[in-house]
Amino acid sequence: MSAITDYFTAPSDEHAESALEGLVDLEPAAIEANDASRPRIQLAASGTPVLQAKGVDPVVALGRLEASLTARPYDEVAKGPRCGKLVAMSDDGDTLVLTVADELRDALAELNAEGVAAAAAAWAIDETGEPSENTLPFLTAFAELAARAVAEGERMYGYVVI
């Protein structure tokens, strides 16, 4: 069984913690992409931008992405203070809010279309070691979410349902 992960932005860990109480309600107030086949950023009823993702682990997969983008060893990235750290957990333990490292947010926000394509080619996120067909669309939307976060002075988080 795989986890369902959504990525969103918030001004602080305290604000992100409220995602457990419905902040990330994915009944979108607006959808910002015309192509429903690609990952897209939606606006939750609260106005929070949310990127729905399937199978993109907020700790290992994003740690590998950060290592690739920042040219730092994965072991160093994984020890970072905001690499997949727990912000909140539901009482039954099946829903988590985890941090996305600021270094990853910043590196993604700086990518142009060519940089996103290069990152997608270098970042394998499936079990075969090959990029899946959704890698480029996901990274394009994820970089857009990161750019929004930087522009708004916010941080990024993963909302994980196990």
Secondary structure as a PSIPRED ss2 file (coil, helix, strand):
# PSIPRED VFORMAT (PSIPRED V4.0)

   1 M C   1.000  0.000  0.000
   2 S C   1.000  0.000  0.000
   3 A C   1.000  0.000  0.000
   4 I E   0.000  0.000  1.000
   5 T E   0.000  0.000  1.000
   6 D E   0.000  0.000  1.000
   7 Y E   0.000  0.000  1.000
   8 F E   0.000  0.000  1.000
   9 T E   0.000  0.000  1.000
  10 A E   0.000  0.000  1.000
  11 P C   1.000  0.000  0.000
  12 S C   1.000  0.000  0.000
  13 D H   0.000  1.000  0.000
  14 E H   0.000  1.000  0.000
  15 H H   0.000  1.000  0.000
  16 A H   0.000  1.000  0.000
  17 E H   0.000  1.000  0.000
  18 S H   0.000  1.000  0.000
  19 A H   0.000  1.000  0.000
  20 L H   0.000  1.000  0.000
  21 E H   0.000  1.000  0.000
  22 G C   1.000  0.000  0.000
  23 L C   1.000  0.000  0.000
  24 V C   1.000  0.000  0.000
  25 D C   1.000  0.000  0.000
  26 L C   1.000  0.000  0.000
  27 E C   1.000  0.000  0.000
  28 P C   1.000  0.000  0.000
  29 A C   1.000  0.000  0.000
  30 A E   0.000  0.000  1.000
  31 I E   0.000  0.000  1.000
  32 E C   1.000  0.000  0.000
  33 A C   1.000  0.000  0.000
  34 N C   1.000  0.000  0.000
  35 D C   1.000  0.000  0.000
  36 A C   1.000  0.000  0.000
  37 S C   1.000  0.000  0.000
  38 R C   1.000  0.000  0.000
  39 P C   1.000  0.000  0.000
  40 R C   1.000  0.000  0.000
  41 I E   0.000  0.000  1.000
  42 Q E   0.000  0.000  1.000
  43 L E   0.000  0.000  1.000
  44 A C   1.000  0.000  0.000
  45 A C   1.000  0.000  0.000
  46 S C   1.000  0.000  0.000
  47 G C   1.000  0.000  0.000
  48 T C   1.000  0.000  0.000
  49 P E   0.000  0.000  1.000
  50 V E   0.000  0.000  1.000
  51 L E   0.000  0.000  1.000
  52 Q E   0.000  0.000  1.000
  53 A E   0.000  0.000  1.000
  54 K E   0.000  0.000  1.000
  55 G C   1.000  0.000  0.000
  56 V C   1.000  0.000  0.000
  57 D C   1.000  0.000  0.000
  58 P C   1.000  0.000  0.000
  59 V C   1.000  0.000  0.000
  60 V H   0.000  1.000  0.000
  61 A H   0.000  1.000  0.000
  62 L H   0.000  1.000  0.000
  63 G H   0.000  1.000  0.000
  64 R H   0.000  1.000  0.000
  65 L H   0.000  1.000  0.000
  66 E H   0.000  1.000  0.000
  67 A H   0.000  1.000  0.000
  68 S H   0.000  1.000  0.000
  69 L H   0.000  1.000  0.000
  70 T H   0.000  1.000  0.000
  71 A C   1.000  0.000  0.000
  72 R C   1.000  0.000  0.000
  73 P C   1.000  0.000  0.000
  74 Y H   0.000  1.000  0.000
  75 D H   0.000  1.000  0.000
  76 E H   0.000  1.000  0.000
  77 V H   0.000  1.000  0.000
  78 A H   0.000  1.000  0.000
  79 K C   1.000  0.000  0.000
  80 G C   1.000  0.000  0.000
  81 P C   1.000  0.000  0.000
  82 R C   1.000  0.000  0.000
  83 C C   1.000  0.000  0.000
  84 G C   1.000  0.000  0.000
  85 K C   1.000  0.000  0.000
  86 L E   0.000  0.000  1.000
  87 V E   0.000  0.000  1.000
  88 A E   0.000  0.000  1.000
  89 M E   0.000  0.000  1.000
  90 S C   1.000  0.000  0.000
  91 D C   1.000  0.000  0.000
  92 D C   1.000  0.000  0.000
  93 G C   1.000  0.000  0.000
  94 D C   1.000  0.000  0.000
  95 T E   0.000  0.000  1.000
  96 L E   0.000  0.000  1.000
  97 V E   0.000  0.000  1.000
  98 L E   0.000  0.000  1.000
  99 T E   0.000  0.000  1.000
 100 V E   0.000  0.000  1.000
 101 A C   1.000  0.000  0.000
 102 D H   0.000  1.000  0.000
 103 E H   0.000  1.000  0.000
 104 L H   0.000  1.000  0.000
 105 R H   0.000  1.000  0.000
 106 D H   0.000  1.000  0.000
 107 A H   0.000  1.000  0.000
 108 L H   0.000  1.000  0.000
 109 A H   0.000  1.000  0.000
 110 E C   1.000  0.000  0.000
 111 L C   1.000  0.000  0.000
 112 N C   1.000  0.000  0.000
 113 A H   0.000  1.000  0.000
 114 E H   0.000  1.000  0.000
 115 G H   0.000  1.000  0.000
 116 V H   0.000  1.000  0.000
 117 A H   0.000  1.000  0.000
 118 A H   0.000  1.000  0.000
 119 A H   0.000  1.000  0.000
 120 A H   0.000  1.000  0.000
 121 A H   0.000  1.000  0.000
 122 A H   0.000  1.000  0.000
 123 W C   1.000  0.000  0.000
 124 A C   1.000  0.000  0.000
 125 I C   1.000  0.000  0.000
 126 D C   1.000  0.000  0.000
 127 E C   1.000  0.000  0.000
 128 T C   1.000  0.000  0.000
 129 G C   1.000  0.000  0.000
 130 E C   1.000  0.000  0.000
 131 P C   1.000  0.000  0.000
 132 S C   1.000  0.000  0.000
 133 E C   1.000  0.000  0.000
 134 N C   1.000  0.000  0.000
 135 T H   0.000  1.000  0.000
 136 L H   0.000  1.000  0.000
 137 P H   0.000  1.000  0.000
 138 F H   0.000  1.000  0.000
 139 L H   0.000  1.000  0.000
 140 T H   0.000  1.000  0.000
 141 A H   0.000  1.000  0.000
 142 F H   0.000  1.000  0.000
 143 A H   0.000  1.000  0.000
 144 E H   0.000  1.000  0.000
 145 L H   0.000  1.000  0.000
 146 A H   0.000  1.000  0.000
 147 A H   0.000  1.000  0.000
 148 R H   0.000  1.000  0.000
 149 A H   0.000  1.000  0.000
 150 V H   0.000  1.000  0.000
 151 A H   0.000  1.000  0.000
 152 E H   0.000  1.000  0.000
 153 G C   1.000  0.000  0.000
 154 E C   1.000  0.000  0.000
 155 R E   0.000  0.000  1.000
 156 M E   0.000  0.000  1.000
 157 Y E   0.000  0.000  1.000
 158 G E   0.000  0.000  1.000
 159 Y E   0.000  0.000  1.000
 160 V E   0.000  0.000  1.000
 161 V E   0.000  0.000  1.000
 162 I C   1.000  0.000  0.000
